[in-house]
Amino acid sequence: MASGITDASLAYHLQNAKVHGVTKEEIAAIITHATMYTGWPKGWIVFRLAKDV
């Protein structure tokens, strides 16, 4: 996310997190926290990707 990589590799990591029991709320919190450092444009892209996963 920080480097702008929002392709299938990020989707894989999100899916893998779900498999290991990370909840939607926890994923949203992680993305929100990272967005404070990377900027909202990247954050919104990742939120859209996470919504599809």
mmCIF file of the N, C-alpha and C atoms, coordinates in Angstrom:
data_MODEL
# 
_entry.id   MODEL 
# 
loop_
_atom_site.group_PDB 
_atom_site.id 
_atom_site.type_symbol 
_atom_site.label_atom_id 
_atom_site.label_alt_id 
_atom_site.label_comp_id 
_atom_site.label_asym_id 
_atom_site.label_entity_id 
_atom_site.label_seq_id 
_atom_site.pdbx_PDB_ins_code 
_atom_site.Cartn_x 
_atom_site.Cartn_y 
_atom_site.Cartn_z 
_atom_site.occupancy 
_atom_site.B_iso_or_equiv 
_atom_site.pdbx_formal_charge 
_atom_site.auth_seq_id 
_atom_site.auth_comp_id 
_atom_site.auth_asym_id 
_atom_site.auth_atom_id 
_atom_site.pdbx_PDB_model_num 
ATOM 1   N N  . MET A 1 1  ? 0.827   -1.183  0.000  1.00 0.00 ? 1  MET A N  1 
ATOM 2   C CA . MET A 1 1  ? 0.000   0.000   0.000  1.00 0.00 ? 1  MET A CA 1 
ATOM 3   C C  . MET A 1 1  ? 0.873   1.249   0.000  1.00 0.00 ? 1  MET A C  1 
ATOM 4   N N  . ALA A 1 2  ? 1.911   1.250   0.805  1.00 0.00 ? 2  ALA A N  1 
ATOM 5   C CA . ALA A 1 2  ? 2.757   2.440   0.912  1.00 0.00 ? 2  ALA A CA 1 
ATOM 6   C C  . ALA A 1 2  ? 3.451   2.760   -0.400 1.00 0.00 ? 2  ALA A C  1 
ATOM 7   N N  . SER A 1 3  ? 3.813   1.722   -1.145 1.00 0.00 ? 3  SER A N  1 
ATOM 8   C CA . SER A 1 3  ? 4.499   1.958   -2.409 1.00 0.00 ? 3  SER A CA 1 
ATOM 9   C C  . SER A 1 3  ? 3.536   2.038   -3.583 1.00 0.00 ? 3  SER A C  1 
ATOM 10  N N  . GLY A 1 4  ? 2.245   1.938   -3.310 1.00 0.00 ? 4  GLY A N  1 
ATOM 11  C CA . GLY A 1 4  ? 1.254   2.062   -4.369 1.00 0.00 ? 4  GLY A CA 1 
ATOM 12  C C  . GLY A 1 4  ? 0.913   0.756   -5.064 1.00 0.00 ? 4  GLY A C  1 
ATOM 13  N N  . ILE A 1 5  ? 1.374   -0.357  -4.517 1.00 0.00 ? 5  ILE A N  1 
ATOM 14  C CA . ILE A 1 5  ? 1.090   -1.656  -5.132 1.00 0.00 ? 5  ILE A CA 1 
ATOM 15  C C  . ILE A 1 5  ? -0.288  -2.121  -4.664 1.00 0.00 ? 5  ILE A C  1 
ATOM 16  N N  . THR A 1 6  ? -1.245  -2.071  -5.557 1.00 0.00 ? 6  THR A N  1 
ATOM 17  C CA . THR A 1 6  ? -2.619  -2.472  -5.221 1.00 0.00 ? 6  THR A CA 1 
ATOM 18  C C  . THR A 1 6  ? -3.130  -3.478  -6.243 1.00 0.00 ? 6  THR A C  1 
ATOM 19  N N  . ASP A 1 7  ? -2.303  -4.467  -6.541 1.00 0.00 ? 7  ASP A N  1 
ATOM 20  C CA . ASP A 1 7  ? -2.672  -5.457  -7.548 1.00 0.00 ? 7  ASP A CA 1 
ATOM 21  C C  . ASP A 1 7  ? -3.115  -6.758  -6.871 1.00 0.00 ? 7  ASP A C  1 
ATOM 22  N N  . ALA A 1 8  ? -3.003  -7.845  -7.592 1.00 0.00 ? 8  ALA A N  1 
ATOM 23  C CA . ALA A 1 8  ? -3.455  -9.142  -7.086 1.00 0.00 ? 8  ALA A CA 1 
ATOM 24  C C  . ALA A 1 8  ? -2.688  -9.585  -5.844 1.00 0.00 ? 8  ALA A C  1 
ATOM 25  N N  . SER A 1 9  ? -1.460  -9.118  -5.679 1.00 0.00 ? 9  SER A N  1 
ATOM 26  C CA . SER A 1 9  ? -0.708  -9.531  -4.489 1.00 0.00 ? 9  SER A CA 1 
ATOM 27  C C  . SER A 1 9  ? -1.356  -8.989  -3.218 1.00 0.00 ? 9  SER A C  1 
ATOM 28  N N  . LEU A 1 10 ? -1.861  -7.780  -3.260 1.00 0.00 ? 10 LEU A N  1 
ATOM 29  C CA . LEU A 1 10 ? -2.548  -7.223  -2.091 1.00 0.00 ? 10 LEU A CA 1 
ATOM 30  C C  . LEU A 1 10 ? -3.855  -7.973  -1.843 1.00 0.00 ? 10 LEU A C  1 
ATOM 31  N N  . ALA A 1 11 ? -4.565  -8.309  -2.897 1.00 0.00 ? 11 ALA A N  1 
ATOM 32  C CA . ALA A 1 11 ? -5.798  -9.089  -2.754 1.00 0.00 ? 11 ALA A CA 1 
ATOM 33  C C  . ALA A 1 11 ? -5.494  -10.444 -2.113 1.00 0.00 ? 11 ALA A C  1 
ATOM 34  N N  . TYR A 1 12 ? -4.383  -11.051 -2.503 1.00 0.00 ? 12 TYR A N  1 
ATOM 35  C CA . TYR A 1 12 ? -3.974  -12.330 -1.915 1.00 0.00 ? 12 TYR A CA 1 
ATOM 36  C C  . TYR A 1 12 ? -3.755  -12.179 -0.408 1.00 0.00 ? 12 TYR A C  1 
ATOM 37  N N  . HIS A 1 13 ? -3.063  -11.128 -0.010 1.00 0.00 ? 13 HIS A N  1 
ATOM 38  C CA . HIS A 1 13 ? -2.783  -10.915 1.411  1.00 0.00 ? 13 HIS A CA 1 
ATOM 39  C C  . HIS A 1 13 ? -4.075  -10.672 2.194  1.00 0.00 ? 13 HIS A C  1 
ATOM 40  N N  . LEU A 1 14 ? -5.010  -9.948  1.603  1.00 0.00 ? 14 LEU A N  1 
ATOM 41  C CA . LEU A 1 14 ? -6.295  -9.719  2.269  1.00 0.00 ? 14 LEU A CA 1 
ATOM 42  C C  . LEU A 1 14 ? -7.075  -11.026 2.420  1.00 0.00 ? 14 LEU A C  1 
ATOM 43  N N  . GLN A 1 15 ? -7.085  -11.846 1.373  1.00 0.00 ? 15 GLN A N  1 
ATOM 44  C CA . GLN A 1 15 ? -7.773  -13.136 1.442  1.00 0.00 ? 15 GLN A CA 1 
ATOM 45  C C  . GLN A 1 15 ? -7.117  -14.038 2.480  1.00 0.00 ? 15 GLN A C  1 
ATOM 46  N N  . ASN A 1 16 ? -5.791  -14.030 2.513  1.00 0.00 ? 16 ASN A N  1 
ATOM 47  C CA . ASN A 1 16 ? -5.060  -14.855 3.466  1.00 0.00 ? 16 ASN A CA 1 
ATOM 48  C C  . ASN A 1 16 ? -5.329  -14.400 4.899  1.00 0.00 ? 16 ASN A C  1 
ATOM 49  N N  . ALA A 1 17 ? -5.464  -13.109 5.103  1.00 0.00 ? 17 ALA A N  1 
ATOM 50  C CA . ALA A 1 17 ? -5.792  -12.596 6.436  1.00 0.00 ? 17 ALA A CA 1 
ATOM 51  C C  . ALA A 1 17 ? -7.155  -13.118 6.882  1.00 0.00 ? 17 ALA A C  1 
ATOM 52  N N  . LYS A 1 18 ? -8.124  -13.125 5.962  1.00 0.00 ? 18 LYS A N  1 
ATOM 53  C CA . LYS A 1 18 ? -9.455  -13.644 6.296  1.00 0.00 ? 18 LYS A CA 1 
ATOM 54  C C  . LYS A 1 18 ? -9.390  -15.120 6.667  1.00 0.00 ? 18 LYS A C  1 
ATOM 55  N N  . VAL A 1 19 ? -8.591  -15.881 5.921  1.00 0.00 ? 19 VAL A N  1 
ATOM 56  C CA . VAL A 1 19 ? -8.440  -17.311 6.201  1.00 0.00 ? 19 VAL A CA 1 
ATOM 57  C C  . VAL A 1 19 ? -7.892  -17.528 7.615  1.00 0.00 ? 19 VAL A C  1 
ATOM 58  N N  . HIS A 1 20 ? -7.036  -16.623 8.054  1.00 0.00 ? 20 HIS A N  1 
ATOM 59  C CA . HIS A 1 20 ? -6.413  -16.760 9.368  1.00 0.00 ? 20 HIS A CA 1 
ATOM 60  C C  . HIS A 1 20 ? -7.203  -16.063 10.478 1.00 0.00 ? 20 HIS A C  1 
ATOM 61  N N  . GLY A 1 21 ? -8.425  -15.666 10.177 1.00 0.00 ? 21 GLY A N  1 
ATOM 62  C CA . GLY A 1 21 ? -9.321  -15.186 11.217 1.00 0.00 ? 21 GLY A CA 1 
ATOM 63  C C  . GLY A 1 21 ? -9.355  -13.689 11.464 1.00 0.00 ? 21 GLY A C  1 
ATOM 64  N N  . VAL A 1 22 ? -8.737  -12.904 10.596 1.00 0.00 ? 22 VAL A N  1 
ATOM 65  C CA . VAL A 1 22 ? -8.797  -11.452 10.753 1.00 0.00 ? 22 VAL A CA 1 
ATOM 66  C C  . VAL A 1 22 ? -10.183 -10.989 10.302 1.00 0.00 ? 22 VAL A C  1 
ATOM 67  N N  . THR A 1 23 ? -10.855 -10.222 11.145 1.00 0.00 ? 23 THR A N  1 
ATOM 68  C CA . THR A 1 23 ? -12.222 -9.785  10.843 1.00 0.00 ? 23 THR A CA 1 
ATOM 69  C C  . THR A 1 23 ? -12.225 -8.583  9.895  1.00 0.00 ? 23 THR A C  1 
ATOM 70  N N  . LYS A 1 24 ? -13.403 -8.301  9.330  1.00 0.00 ? 24 LYS A N  1 
ATOM 71  C CA . LYS A 1 24 ? -13.556 -7.128  8.459  1.00 0.00 ? 24 LYS A CA 1 
ATOM 72  C C  . LYS A 1 24 ? -13.213 -5.853  9.210  1.00 0.00 ? 24 LYS A C  1 
ATOM 73  N N  . GLU A 1 25 ? -13.640 -5.791  10.455 1.00 0.00 ? 25 GLU A N  1 
ATOM 74  C CA . GLU A 1 25 ? -13.378 -4.602  11.267 1.00 0.00 ? 25 GLU A CA 1 
ATOM 75  C C  . GLU A 1 25 ? -11.884 -4.409  11.507 1.00 0.00 ? 25 GLU A C  1 
ATOM 76  N N  . GLU A 1 26 ? -11.175 -5.507  11.736 1.00 0.00 ? 26 GLU A N  1 
ATOM 77  C CA . GLU A 1 26 ? -9.727  -5.418  11.953 1.00 0.00 ? 26 GLU A CA 1 
ATOM 78  C C  . GLU A 1 26 ? -9.006  -4.997  10.677 1.00 0.00 ? 26 GLU A C  1 
ATOM 79  N N  . ILE A 1 27 ? -9.438  -5.535  9.537  1.00 0.00 ? 27 ILE A N  1 
ATOM 80  C CA . ILE A 1 27 ? -8.832  -5.142  8.263  1.00 0.00 ? 27 ILE A CA 1 
ATOM 81  C C  . ILE A 1 27 ? -9.077  -3.662  8.009  1.00 0.00 ? 27 ILE A C  1 
ATOM 82  N N  . ALA A 1 28 ? -10.297 -3.196  8.271  1.00 0.00 ? 28 ALA A N  1 
ATOM 83  C CA . ALA A 1 28 ? -10.609 -1.776  8.088  1.00 0.00 ? 28 ALA A CA 1 
ATOM 84  C C  . ALA A 1 28 ? -9.750  -0.906  8.997  1.00 0.00 ? 28 ALA A C  1 
ATOM 85  N N  . ALA A 1 29 ? -9.529  -1.349  10.225 1.00 0.00 ? 29 ALA A N  1 
ATOM 86  C CA . ALA A 1 29 ? -8.702  -0.582  11.160 1.00 0.00 ? 29 ALA A CA 1 
ATOM 87  C C  . ALA A 1 29 ? -7.253  -0.515  10.690 1.00 0.00 ? 29 ALA A C  1 
ATOM 88  N N  . ILE A 1 30 ? -6.741  -1.619  10.173 1.00 0.00 ? 30 ILE A N  1 
ATOM 89  C CA . ILE A 1 30 ? -5.364  -1.648  9.670  1.00 0.00 ? 30 ILE A CA 1 
ATOM 90  C C  . ILE A 1 30 ? -5.220  -0.716  8.471  1.00 0.00 ? 30 ILE A C  1 
ATOM 91  N N  . ILE A 1 31 ? -6.179  -0.779  7.551  1.00 0.00 ? 31 ILE A N  1 
ATOM 92  C CA . ILE A 1 31 ? -6.123  0.083   6.368  1.00 0.00 ? 31 ILE A CA 1 
ATOM 93  C C  . ILE A 1 31 ? -6.222  1.546   6.779  1.00 0.00 ? 31 ILE A C  1 
ATOM 94  N N  . THR A 1 32 ? -7.129  1.853   7.706  1.00 0.00 ? 32 THR A N  1 
ATOM 95  C CA . THR A 1 32 ? -7.276  3.236   8.172  1.00 0.00 ? 32 THR A CA 1 
ATOM 96  C C  . THR A 1 32 ? -5.983  3.732   8.804  1.00 0.00 ? 32 THR A C  1 
ATOM 97  N N  . HIS A 1 33 ? -5.373  2.917   9.633  1.00 0.00 ? 33 HIS A N  1 
ATOM 98  C CA . HIS A 1 33 ? -4.115  3.302   10.283 1.00 0.00 ? 33 HIS A CA 1 
ATOM 99  C C  . HIS A 1 33 ? -3.023  3.559   9.239  1.00 0.00 ? 33 HIS A C  1 
ATOM 100 N N  . ALA A 1 34 ? -2.883  2.650   8.285  1.00 0.00 ? 34 ALA A N  1 
ATOM 101 C CA . ALA A 1 34 ? -1.852  2.820   7.251  1.00 0.00 ? 34 ALA A CA 1 
ATOM 102 C C  . ALA A 1 34 ? -2.139  4.025   6.368  1.00 0.00 ? 34 ALA A C  1 
ATOM 103 N N  . THR A 1 35 ? -3.420  4.324   6.163  1.00 0.00 ? 35 THR A N  1 
ATOM 104 C CA . THR A 1 35 ? -3.803  5.453   5.318  1.00 0.00 ? 35 THR A CA 1 
ATOM 105 C C  . THR A 1 35 ? -3.319  6.776   5.895  1.00 0.00 ? 35 THR A C  1 
ATOM 106 N N  . MET A 1 36 ? -3.220  6.865   7.203  1.00 0.00 ? 36 MET A N  1 
ATOM 107 C CA . MET A 1 36 ? -2.718  8.095   7.833  1.00 0.00 ? 36 MET A CA 1 
ATOM 108 C C  . MET A 1 36 ? -1.283  8.394   7.401  1.00 0.00 ? 36 MET A C  1 
ATOM 109 N N  . TYR A 1 37 ? -0.556  7.361   7.027  1.00 0.00 ? 37 TYR A N  1 
ATOM 110 C CA . TYR A 1 37 ? 0.838   7.526   6.615  1.00 0.00 ? 37 TYR A CA 1 
ATOM 111 C C  . TYR A 1 37 ? 1.008   7.551   5.101  1.00 0.00 ? 37 TYR A C  1 
ATOM 112 N N  . THR A 1 38 ? 0.113   6.882   4.374  1.00 0.00 ? 38 THR A N  1 
ATOM 113 C CA . THR A 1 38 ? 0.268   6.775   2.920  1.00 0.00 ? 38 THR A CA 1 
ATOM 114 C C  . THR A 1 38 ? -0.581  7.769   2.145  1.00 0.00 ? 38 THR A C  1 
ATOM 115 N N  . GLY A 1 39 ? -1.620  8.307   2.787  1.00 0.00 ? 39 GLY A N  1 
ATOM 116 C CA . GLY A 1 39 ? -2.508  9.257   2.122  1.00 0.00 ? 39 GLY A CA 1 
ATOM 117 C C  . GLY A 1 39 ? -3.832  8.614   1.750  1.00 0.00 ? 39 GLY A C  1 
ATOM 118 N N  . TRP A 1 40 ? -4.880  9.449   1.743  1.00 0.00 ? 40 TRP A N  1 
ATOM 119 C CA . TRP A 1 40 ? -6.226  8.937   1.478  1.00 0.00 ? 40 TRP A CA 1 
ATOM 120 C C  . TRP A 1 40 ? -6.440  8.420   0.061  1.00 0.00 ? 40 TRP A C  1 
ATOM 121 N N  . PRO A 1 41 ? -5.801  8.980   -0.972 1.00 0.00 ? 41 PRO A N  1 
ATOM 122 C CA . PRO A 1 41 ? -6.022  8.398   -2.303 1.00 0.00 ? 41 PRO A CA 1 
ATOM 123 C C  . PRO A 1 41 ? -5.645  6.913   -2.364 1.00 0.00 ? 41 PRO A C  1 
ATOM 124 N N  . LYS A 1 42 ? -4.518  6.550   -1.782 1.00 0.00 ? 42 LYS A N  1 
ATOM 125 C CA . LYS A 1 42 ? -4.127  5.134   -1.754 1.00 0.00 ? 42 LYS A CA 1 
ATOM 126 C C  . LYS A 1 42 ? -5.054  4.343   -0.846 1.00 0.00 ? 42 LYS A C  1 
ATOM 127 N N  . GLY A 1 43 ? -5.452  4.953   0.252  1.00 0.00 ? 43 GLY A N  1 
ATOM 128 C CA . GLY A 1 43 ? -6.346  4.269   1.180  1.00 0.00 ? 43 GLY A CA 1 
ATOM 129 C C  . GLY A 1 43 ? -7.671  3.897   0.553  1.00 0.00 ? 43 GLY A C  1 
ATOM 130 N N  . TRP A 1 44 ? -8.249  4.815   -0.227 1.00 0.00 ? 44 TRP A N  1 
ATOM 131 C CA . TRP A 1 44 ? -9.538  4.523   -0.868 1.00 0.00 ? 44 TRP A CA 1 
ATOM 132 C C  . TRP A 1 44 ? -9.403  3.398   -1.887 1.00 0.00 ? 44 TRP A C  1 
ATOM 133 N N  . ILE A 1 45 ? -8.279  3.354   -2.581 1.00 0.00 ? 45 ILE A N  1 
ATOM 134 C CA . ILE A 1 45 ? -8.054  2.257   -3.534 1.00 0.00 ? 45 ILE A CA 1 
ATOM 135 C C  . ILE A 1 45 ? -8.036  0.923   -2.793 1.00 0.00 ? 45 ILE A C  1 
ATOM 136 N N  . VAL A 1 46 ? -7.327  0.884   -1.672 1.00 0.00 ? 46 VAL A N  1 
ATOM 137 C CA . VAL A 1 46 ? -7.226  -0.356  -0.902 1.00 0.00 ? 46 VAL A CA 1 
ATOM 138 C C  . VAL A 1 46 ? -8.574  -0.724  -0.279 1.00 0.00 ? 46 VAL A C  1 
ATOM 139 N N  . PHE A 1 47 ? -9.332  0.267   0.193  1.00 0.00 ? 47 PHE A N  1 
ATOM 140 C CA . PHE A 1 47 ? -10.664 -0.028  0.731  1.00 0.00 ? 47 PHE A CA 1 
ATOM 141 C C  . PHE A 1 47 ? -11.555 -0.649  -0.344 1.00 0.00 ? 47 PHE A C  1 
ATOM 142 N N  . ARG A 1 48 ? -11.494 -0.124  -1.567 1.00 0.00 ? 48 ARG A N  1 
ATOM 143 C CA . ARG A 1 48 ? -12.291 -0.704  -2.655 1.00 0.00 ? 48 ARG A CA 1 
ATOM 144 C C  . ARG A 1 48 ? -11.869 -2.142  -2.925 1.00 0.00 ? 48 ARG A C  1 
ATOM 145 N N  . LEU A 1 49 ? -10.563 -2.386  -2.924 1.00 0.00 ? 49 LEU A N  1 
ATOM 146 C CA . LEU A 1 49 ? -10.056 -3.734  -3.154 1.00 0.00 ? 49 LEU A CA 1 
ATOM 147 C C  . LEU A 1 49 ? -10.492 -4.669  -2.024 1.00 0.00 ? 49 LEU A C  1 
ATOM 148 N N  . ALA A 1 50 ? -10.398 -4.205  -0.797 1.00 0.00 ? 50 ALA A N  1 
ATOM 149 C CA . ALA A 1 50 ? -10.786 -5.032  0.351  1.00 0.00 ? 50 ALA A CA 1 
ATOM 150 C C  . ALA A 1 50 ? -12.277 -5.351  0.324  1.00 0.00 ? 50 ALA A C  1 
ATOM 151 N N  . LYS A 1 51 ? -13.075 -4.420  -0.152 1.00 0.00 ? 51 LYS A N  1 
ATOM 152 C CA . LYS A 1 51 ? -14.521 -4.641  -0.235 1.00 0.00 ? 51 LYS A CA 1 
ATOM 153 C C  . LYS A 1 51 ? -14.838 -5.797  -1.185 1.00 0.00 ? 51 LYS A C  1 
ATOM 154 N N  . ASP A 1 52 ? -14.062 -5.918  -2.259 1.00 0.00 ? 52 ASP A N  1 
ATOM 155 C CA . ASP A 1 52 ? -14.271 -6.992  -3.228 1.00 0.00 ? 52 ASP A CA 1 
ATOM 156 C C  . ASP A 1 52 ? -13.799 -8.345  -2.705 1.00 0.00 ? 52 ASP A C  1 
ATOM 157 N N  . VAL A 1 53 ? -12.875 -8.321  -1.773 1.00 0.00 ? 53 VAL A N  1 
ATOM 158 C CA . VAL A 1 53 ? -12.334 -9.569  -1.215 1.00 0.00 ? 53 VAL A CA 1 
ATOM 159 C C  . VAL A 1 53 ? -13.238 -9.999  -0.092 1.00 0.00 ? 53 VAL A C  1 
# 
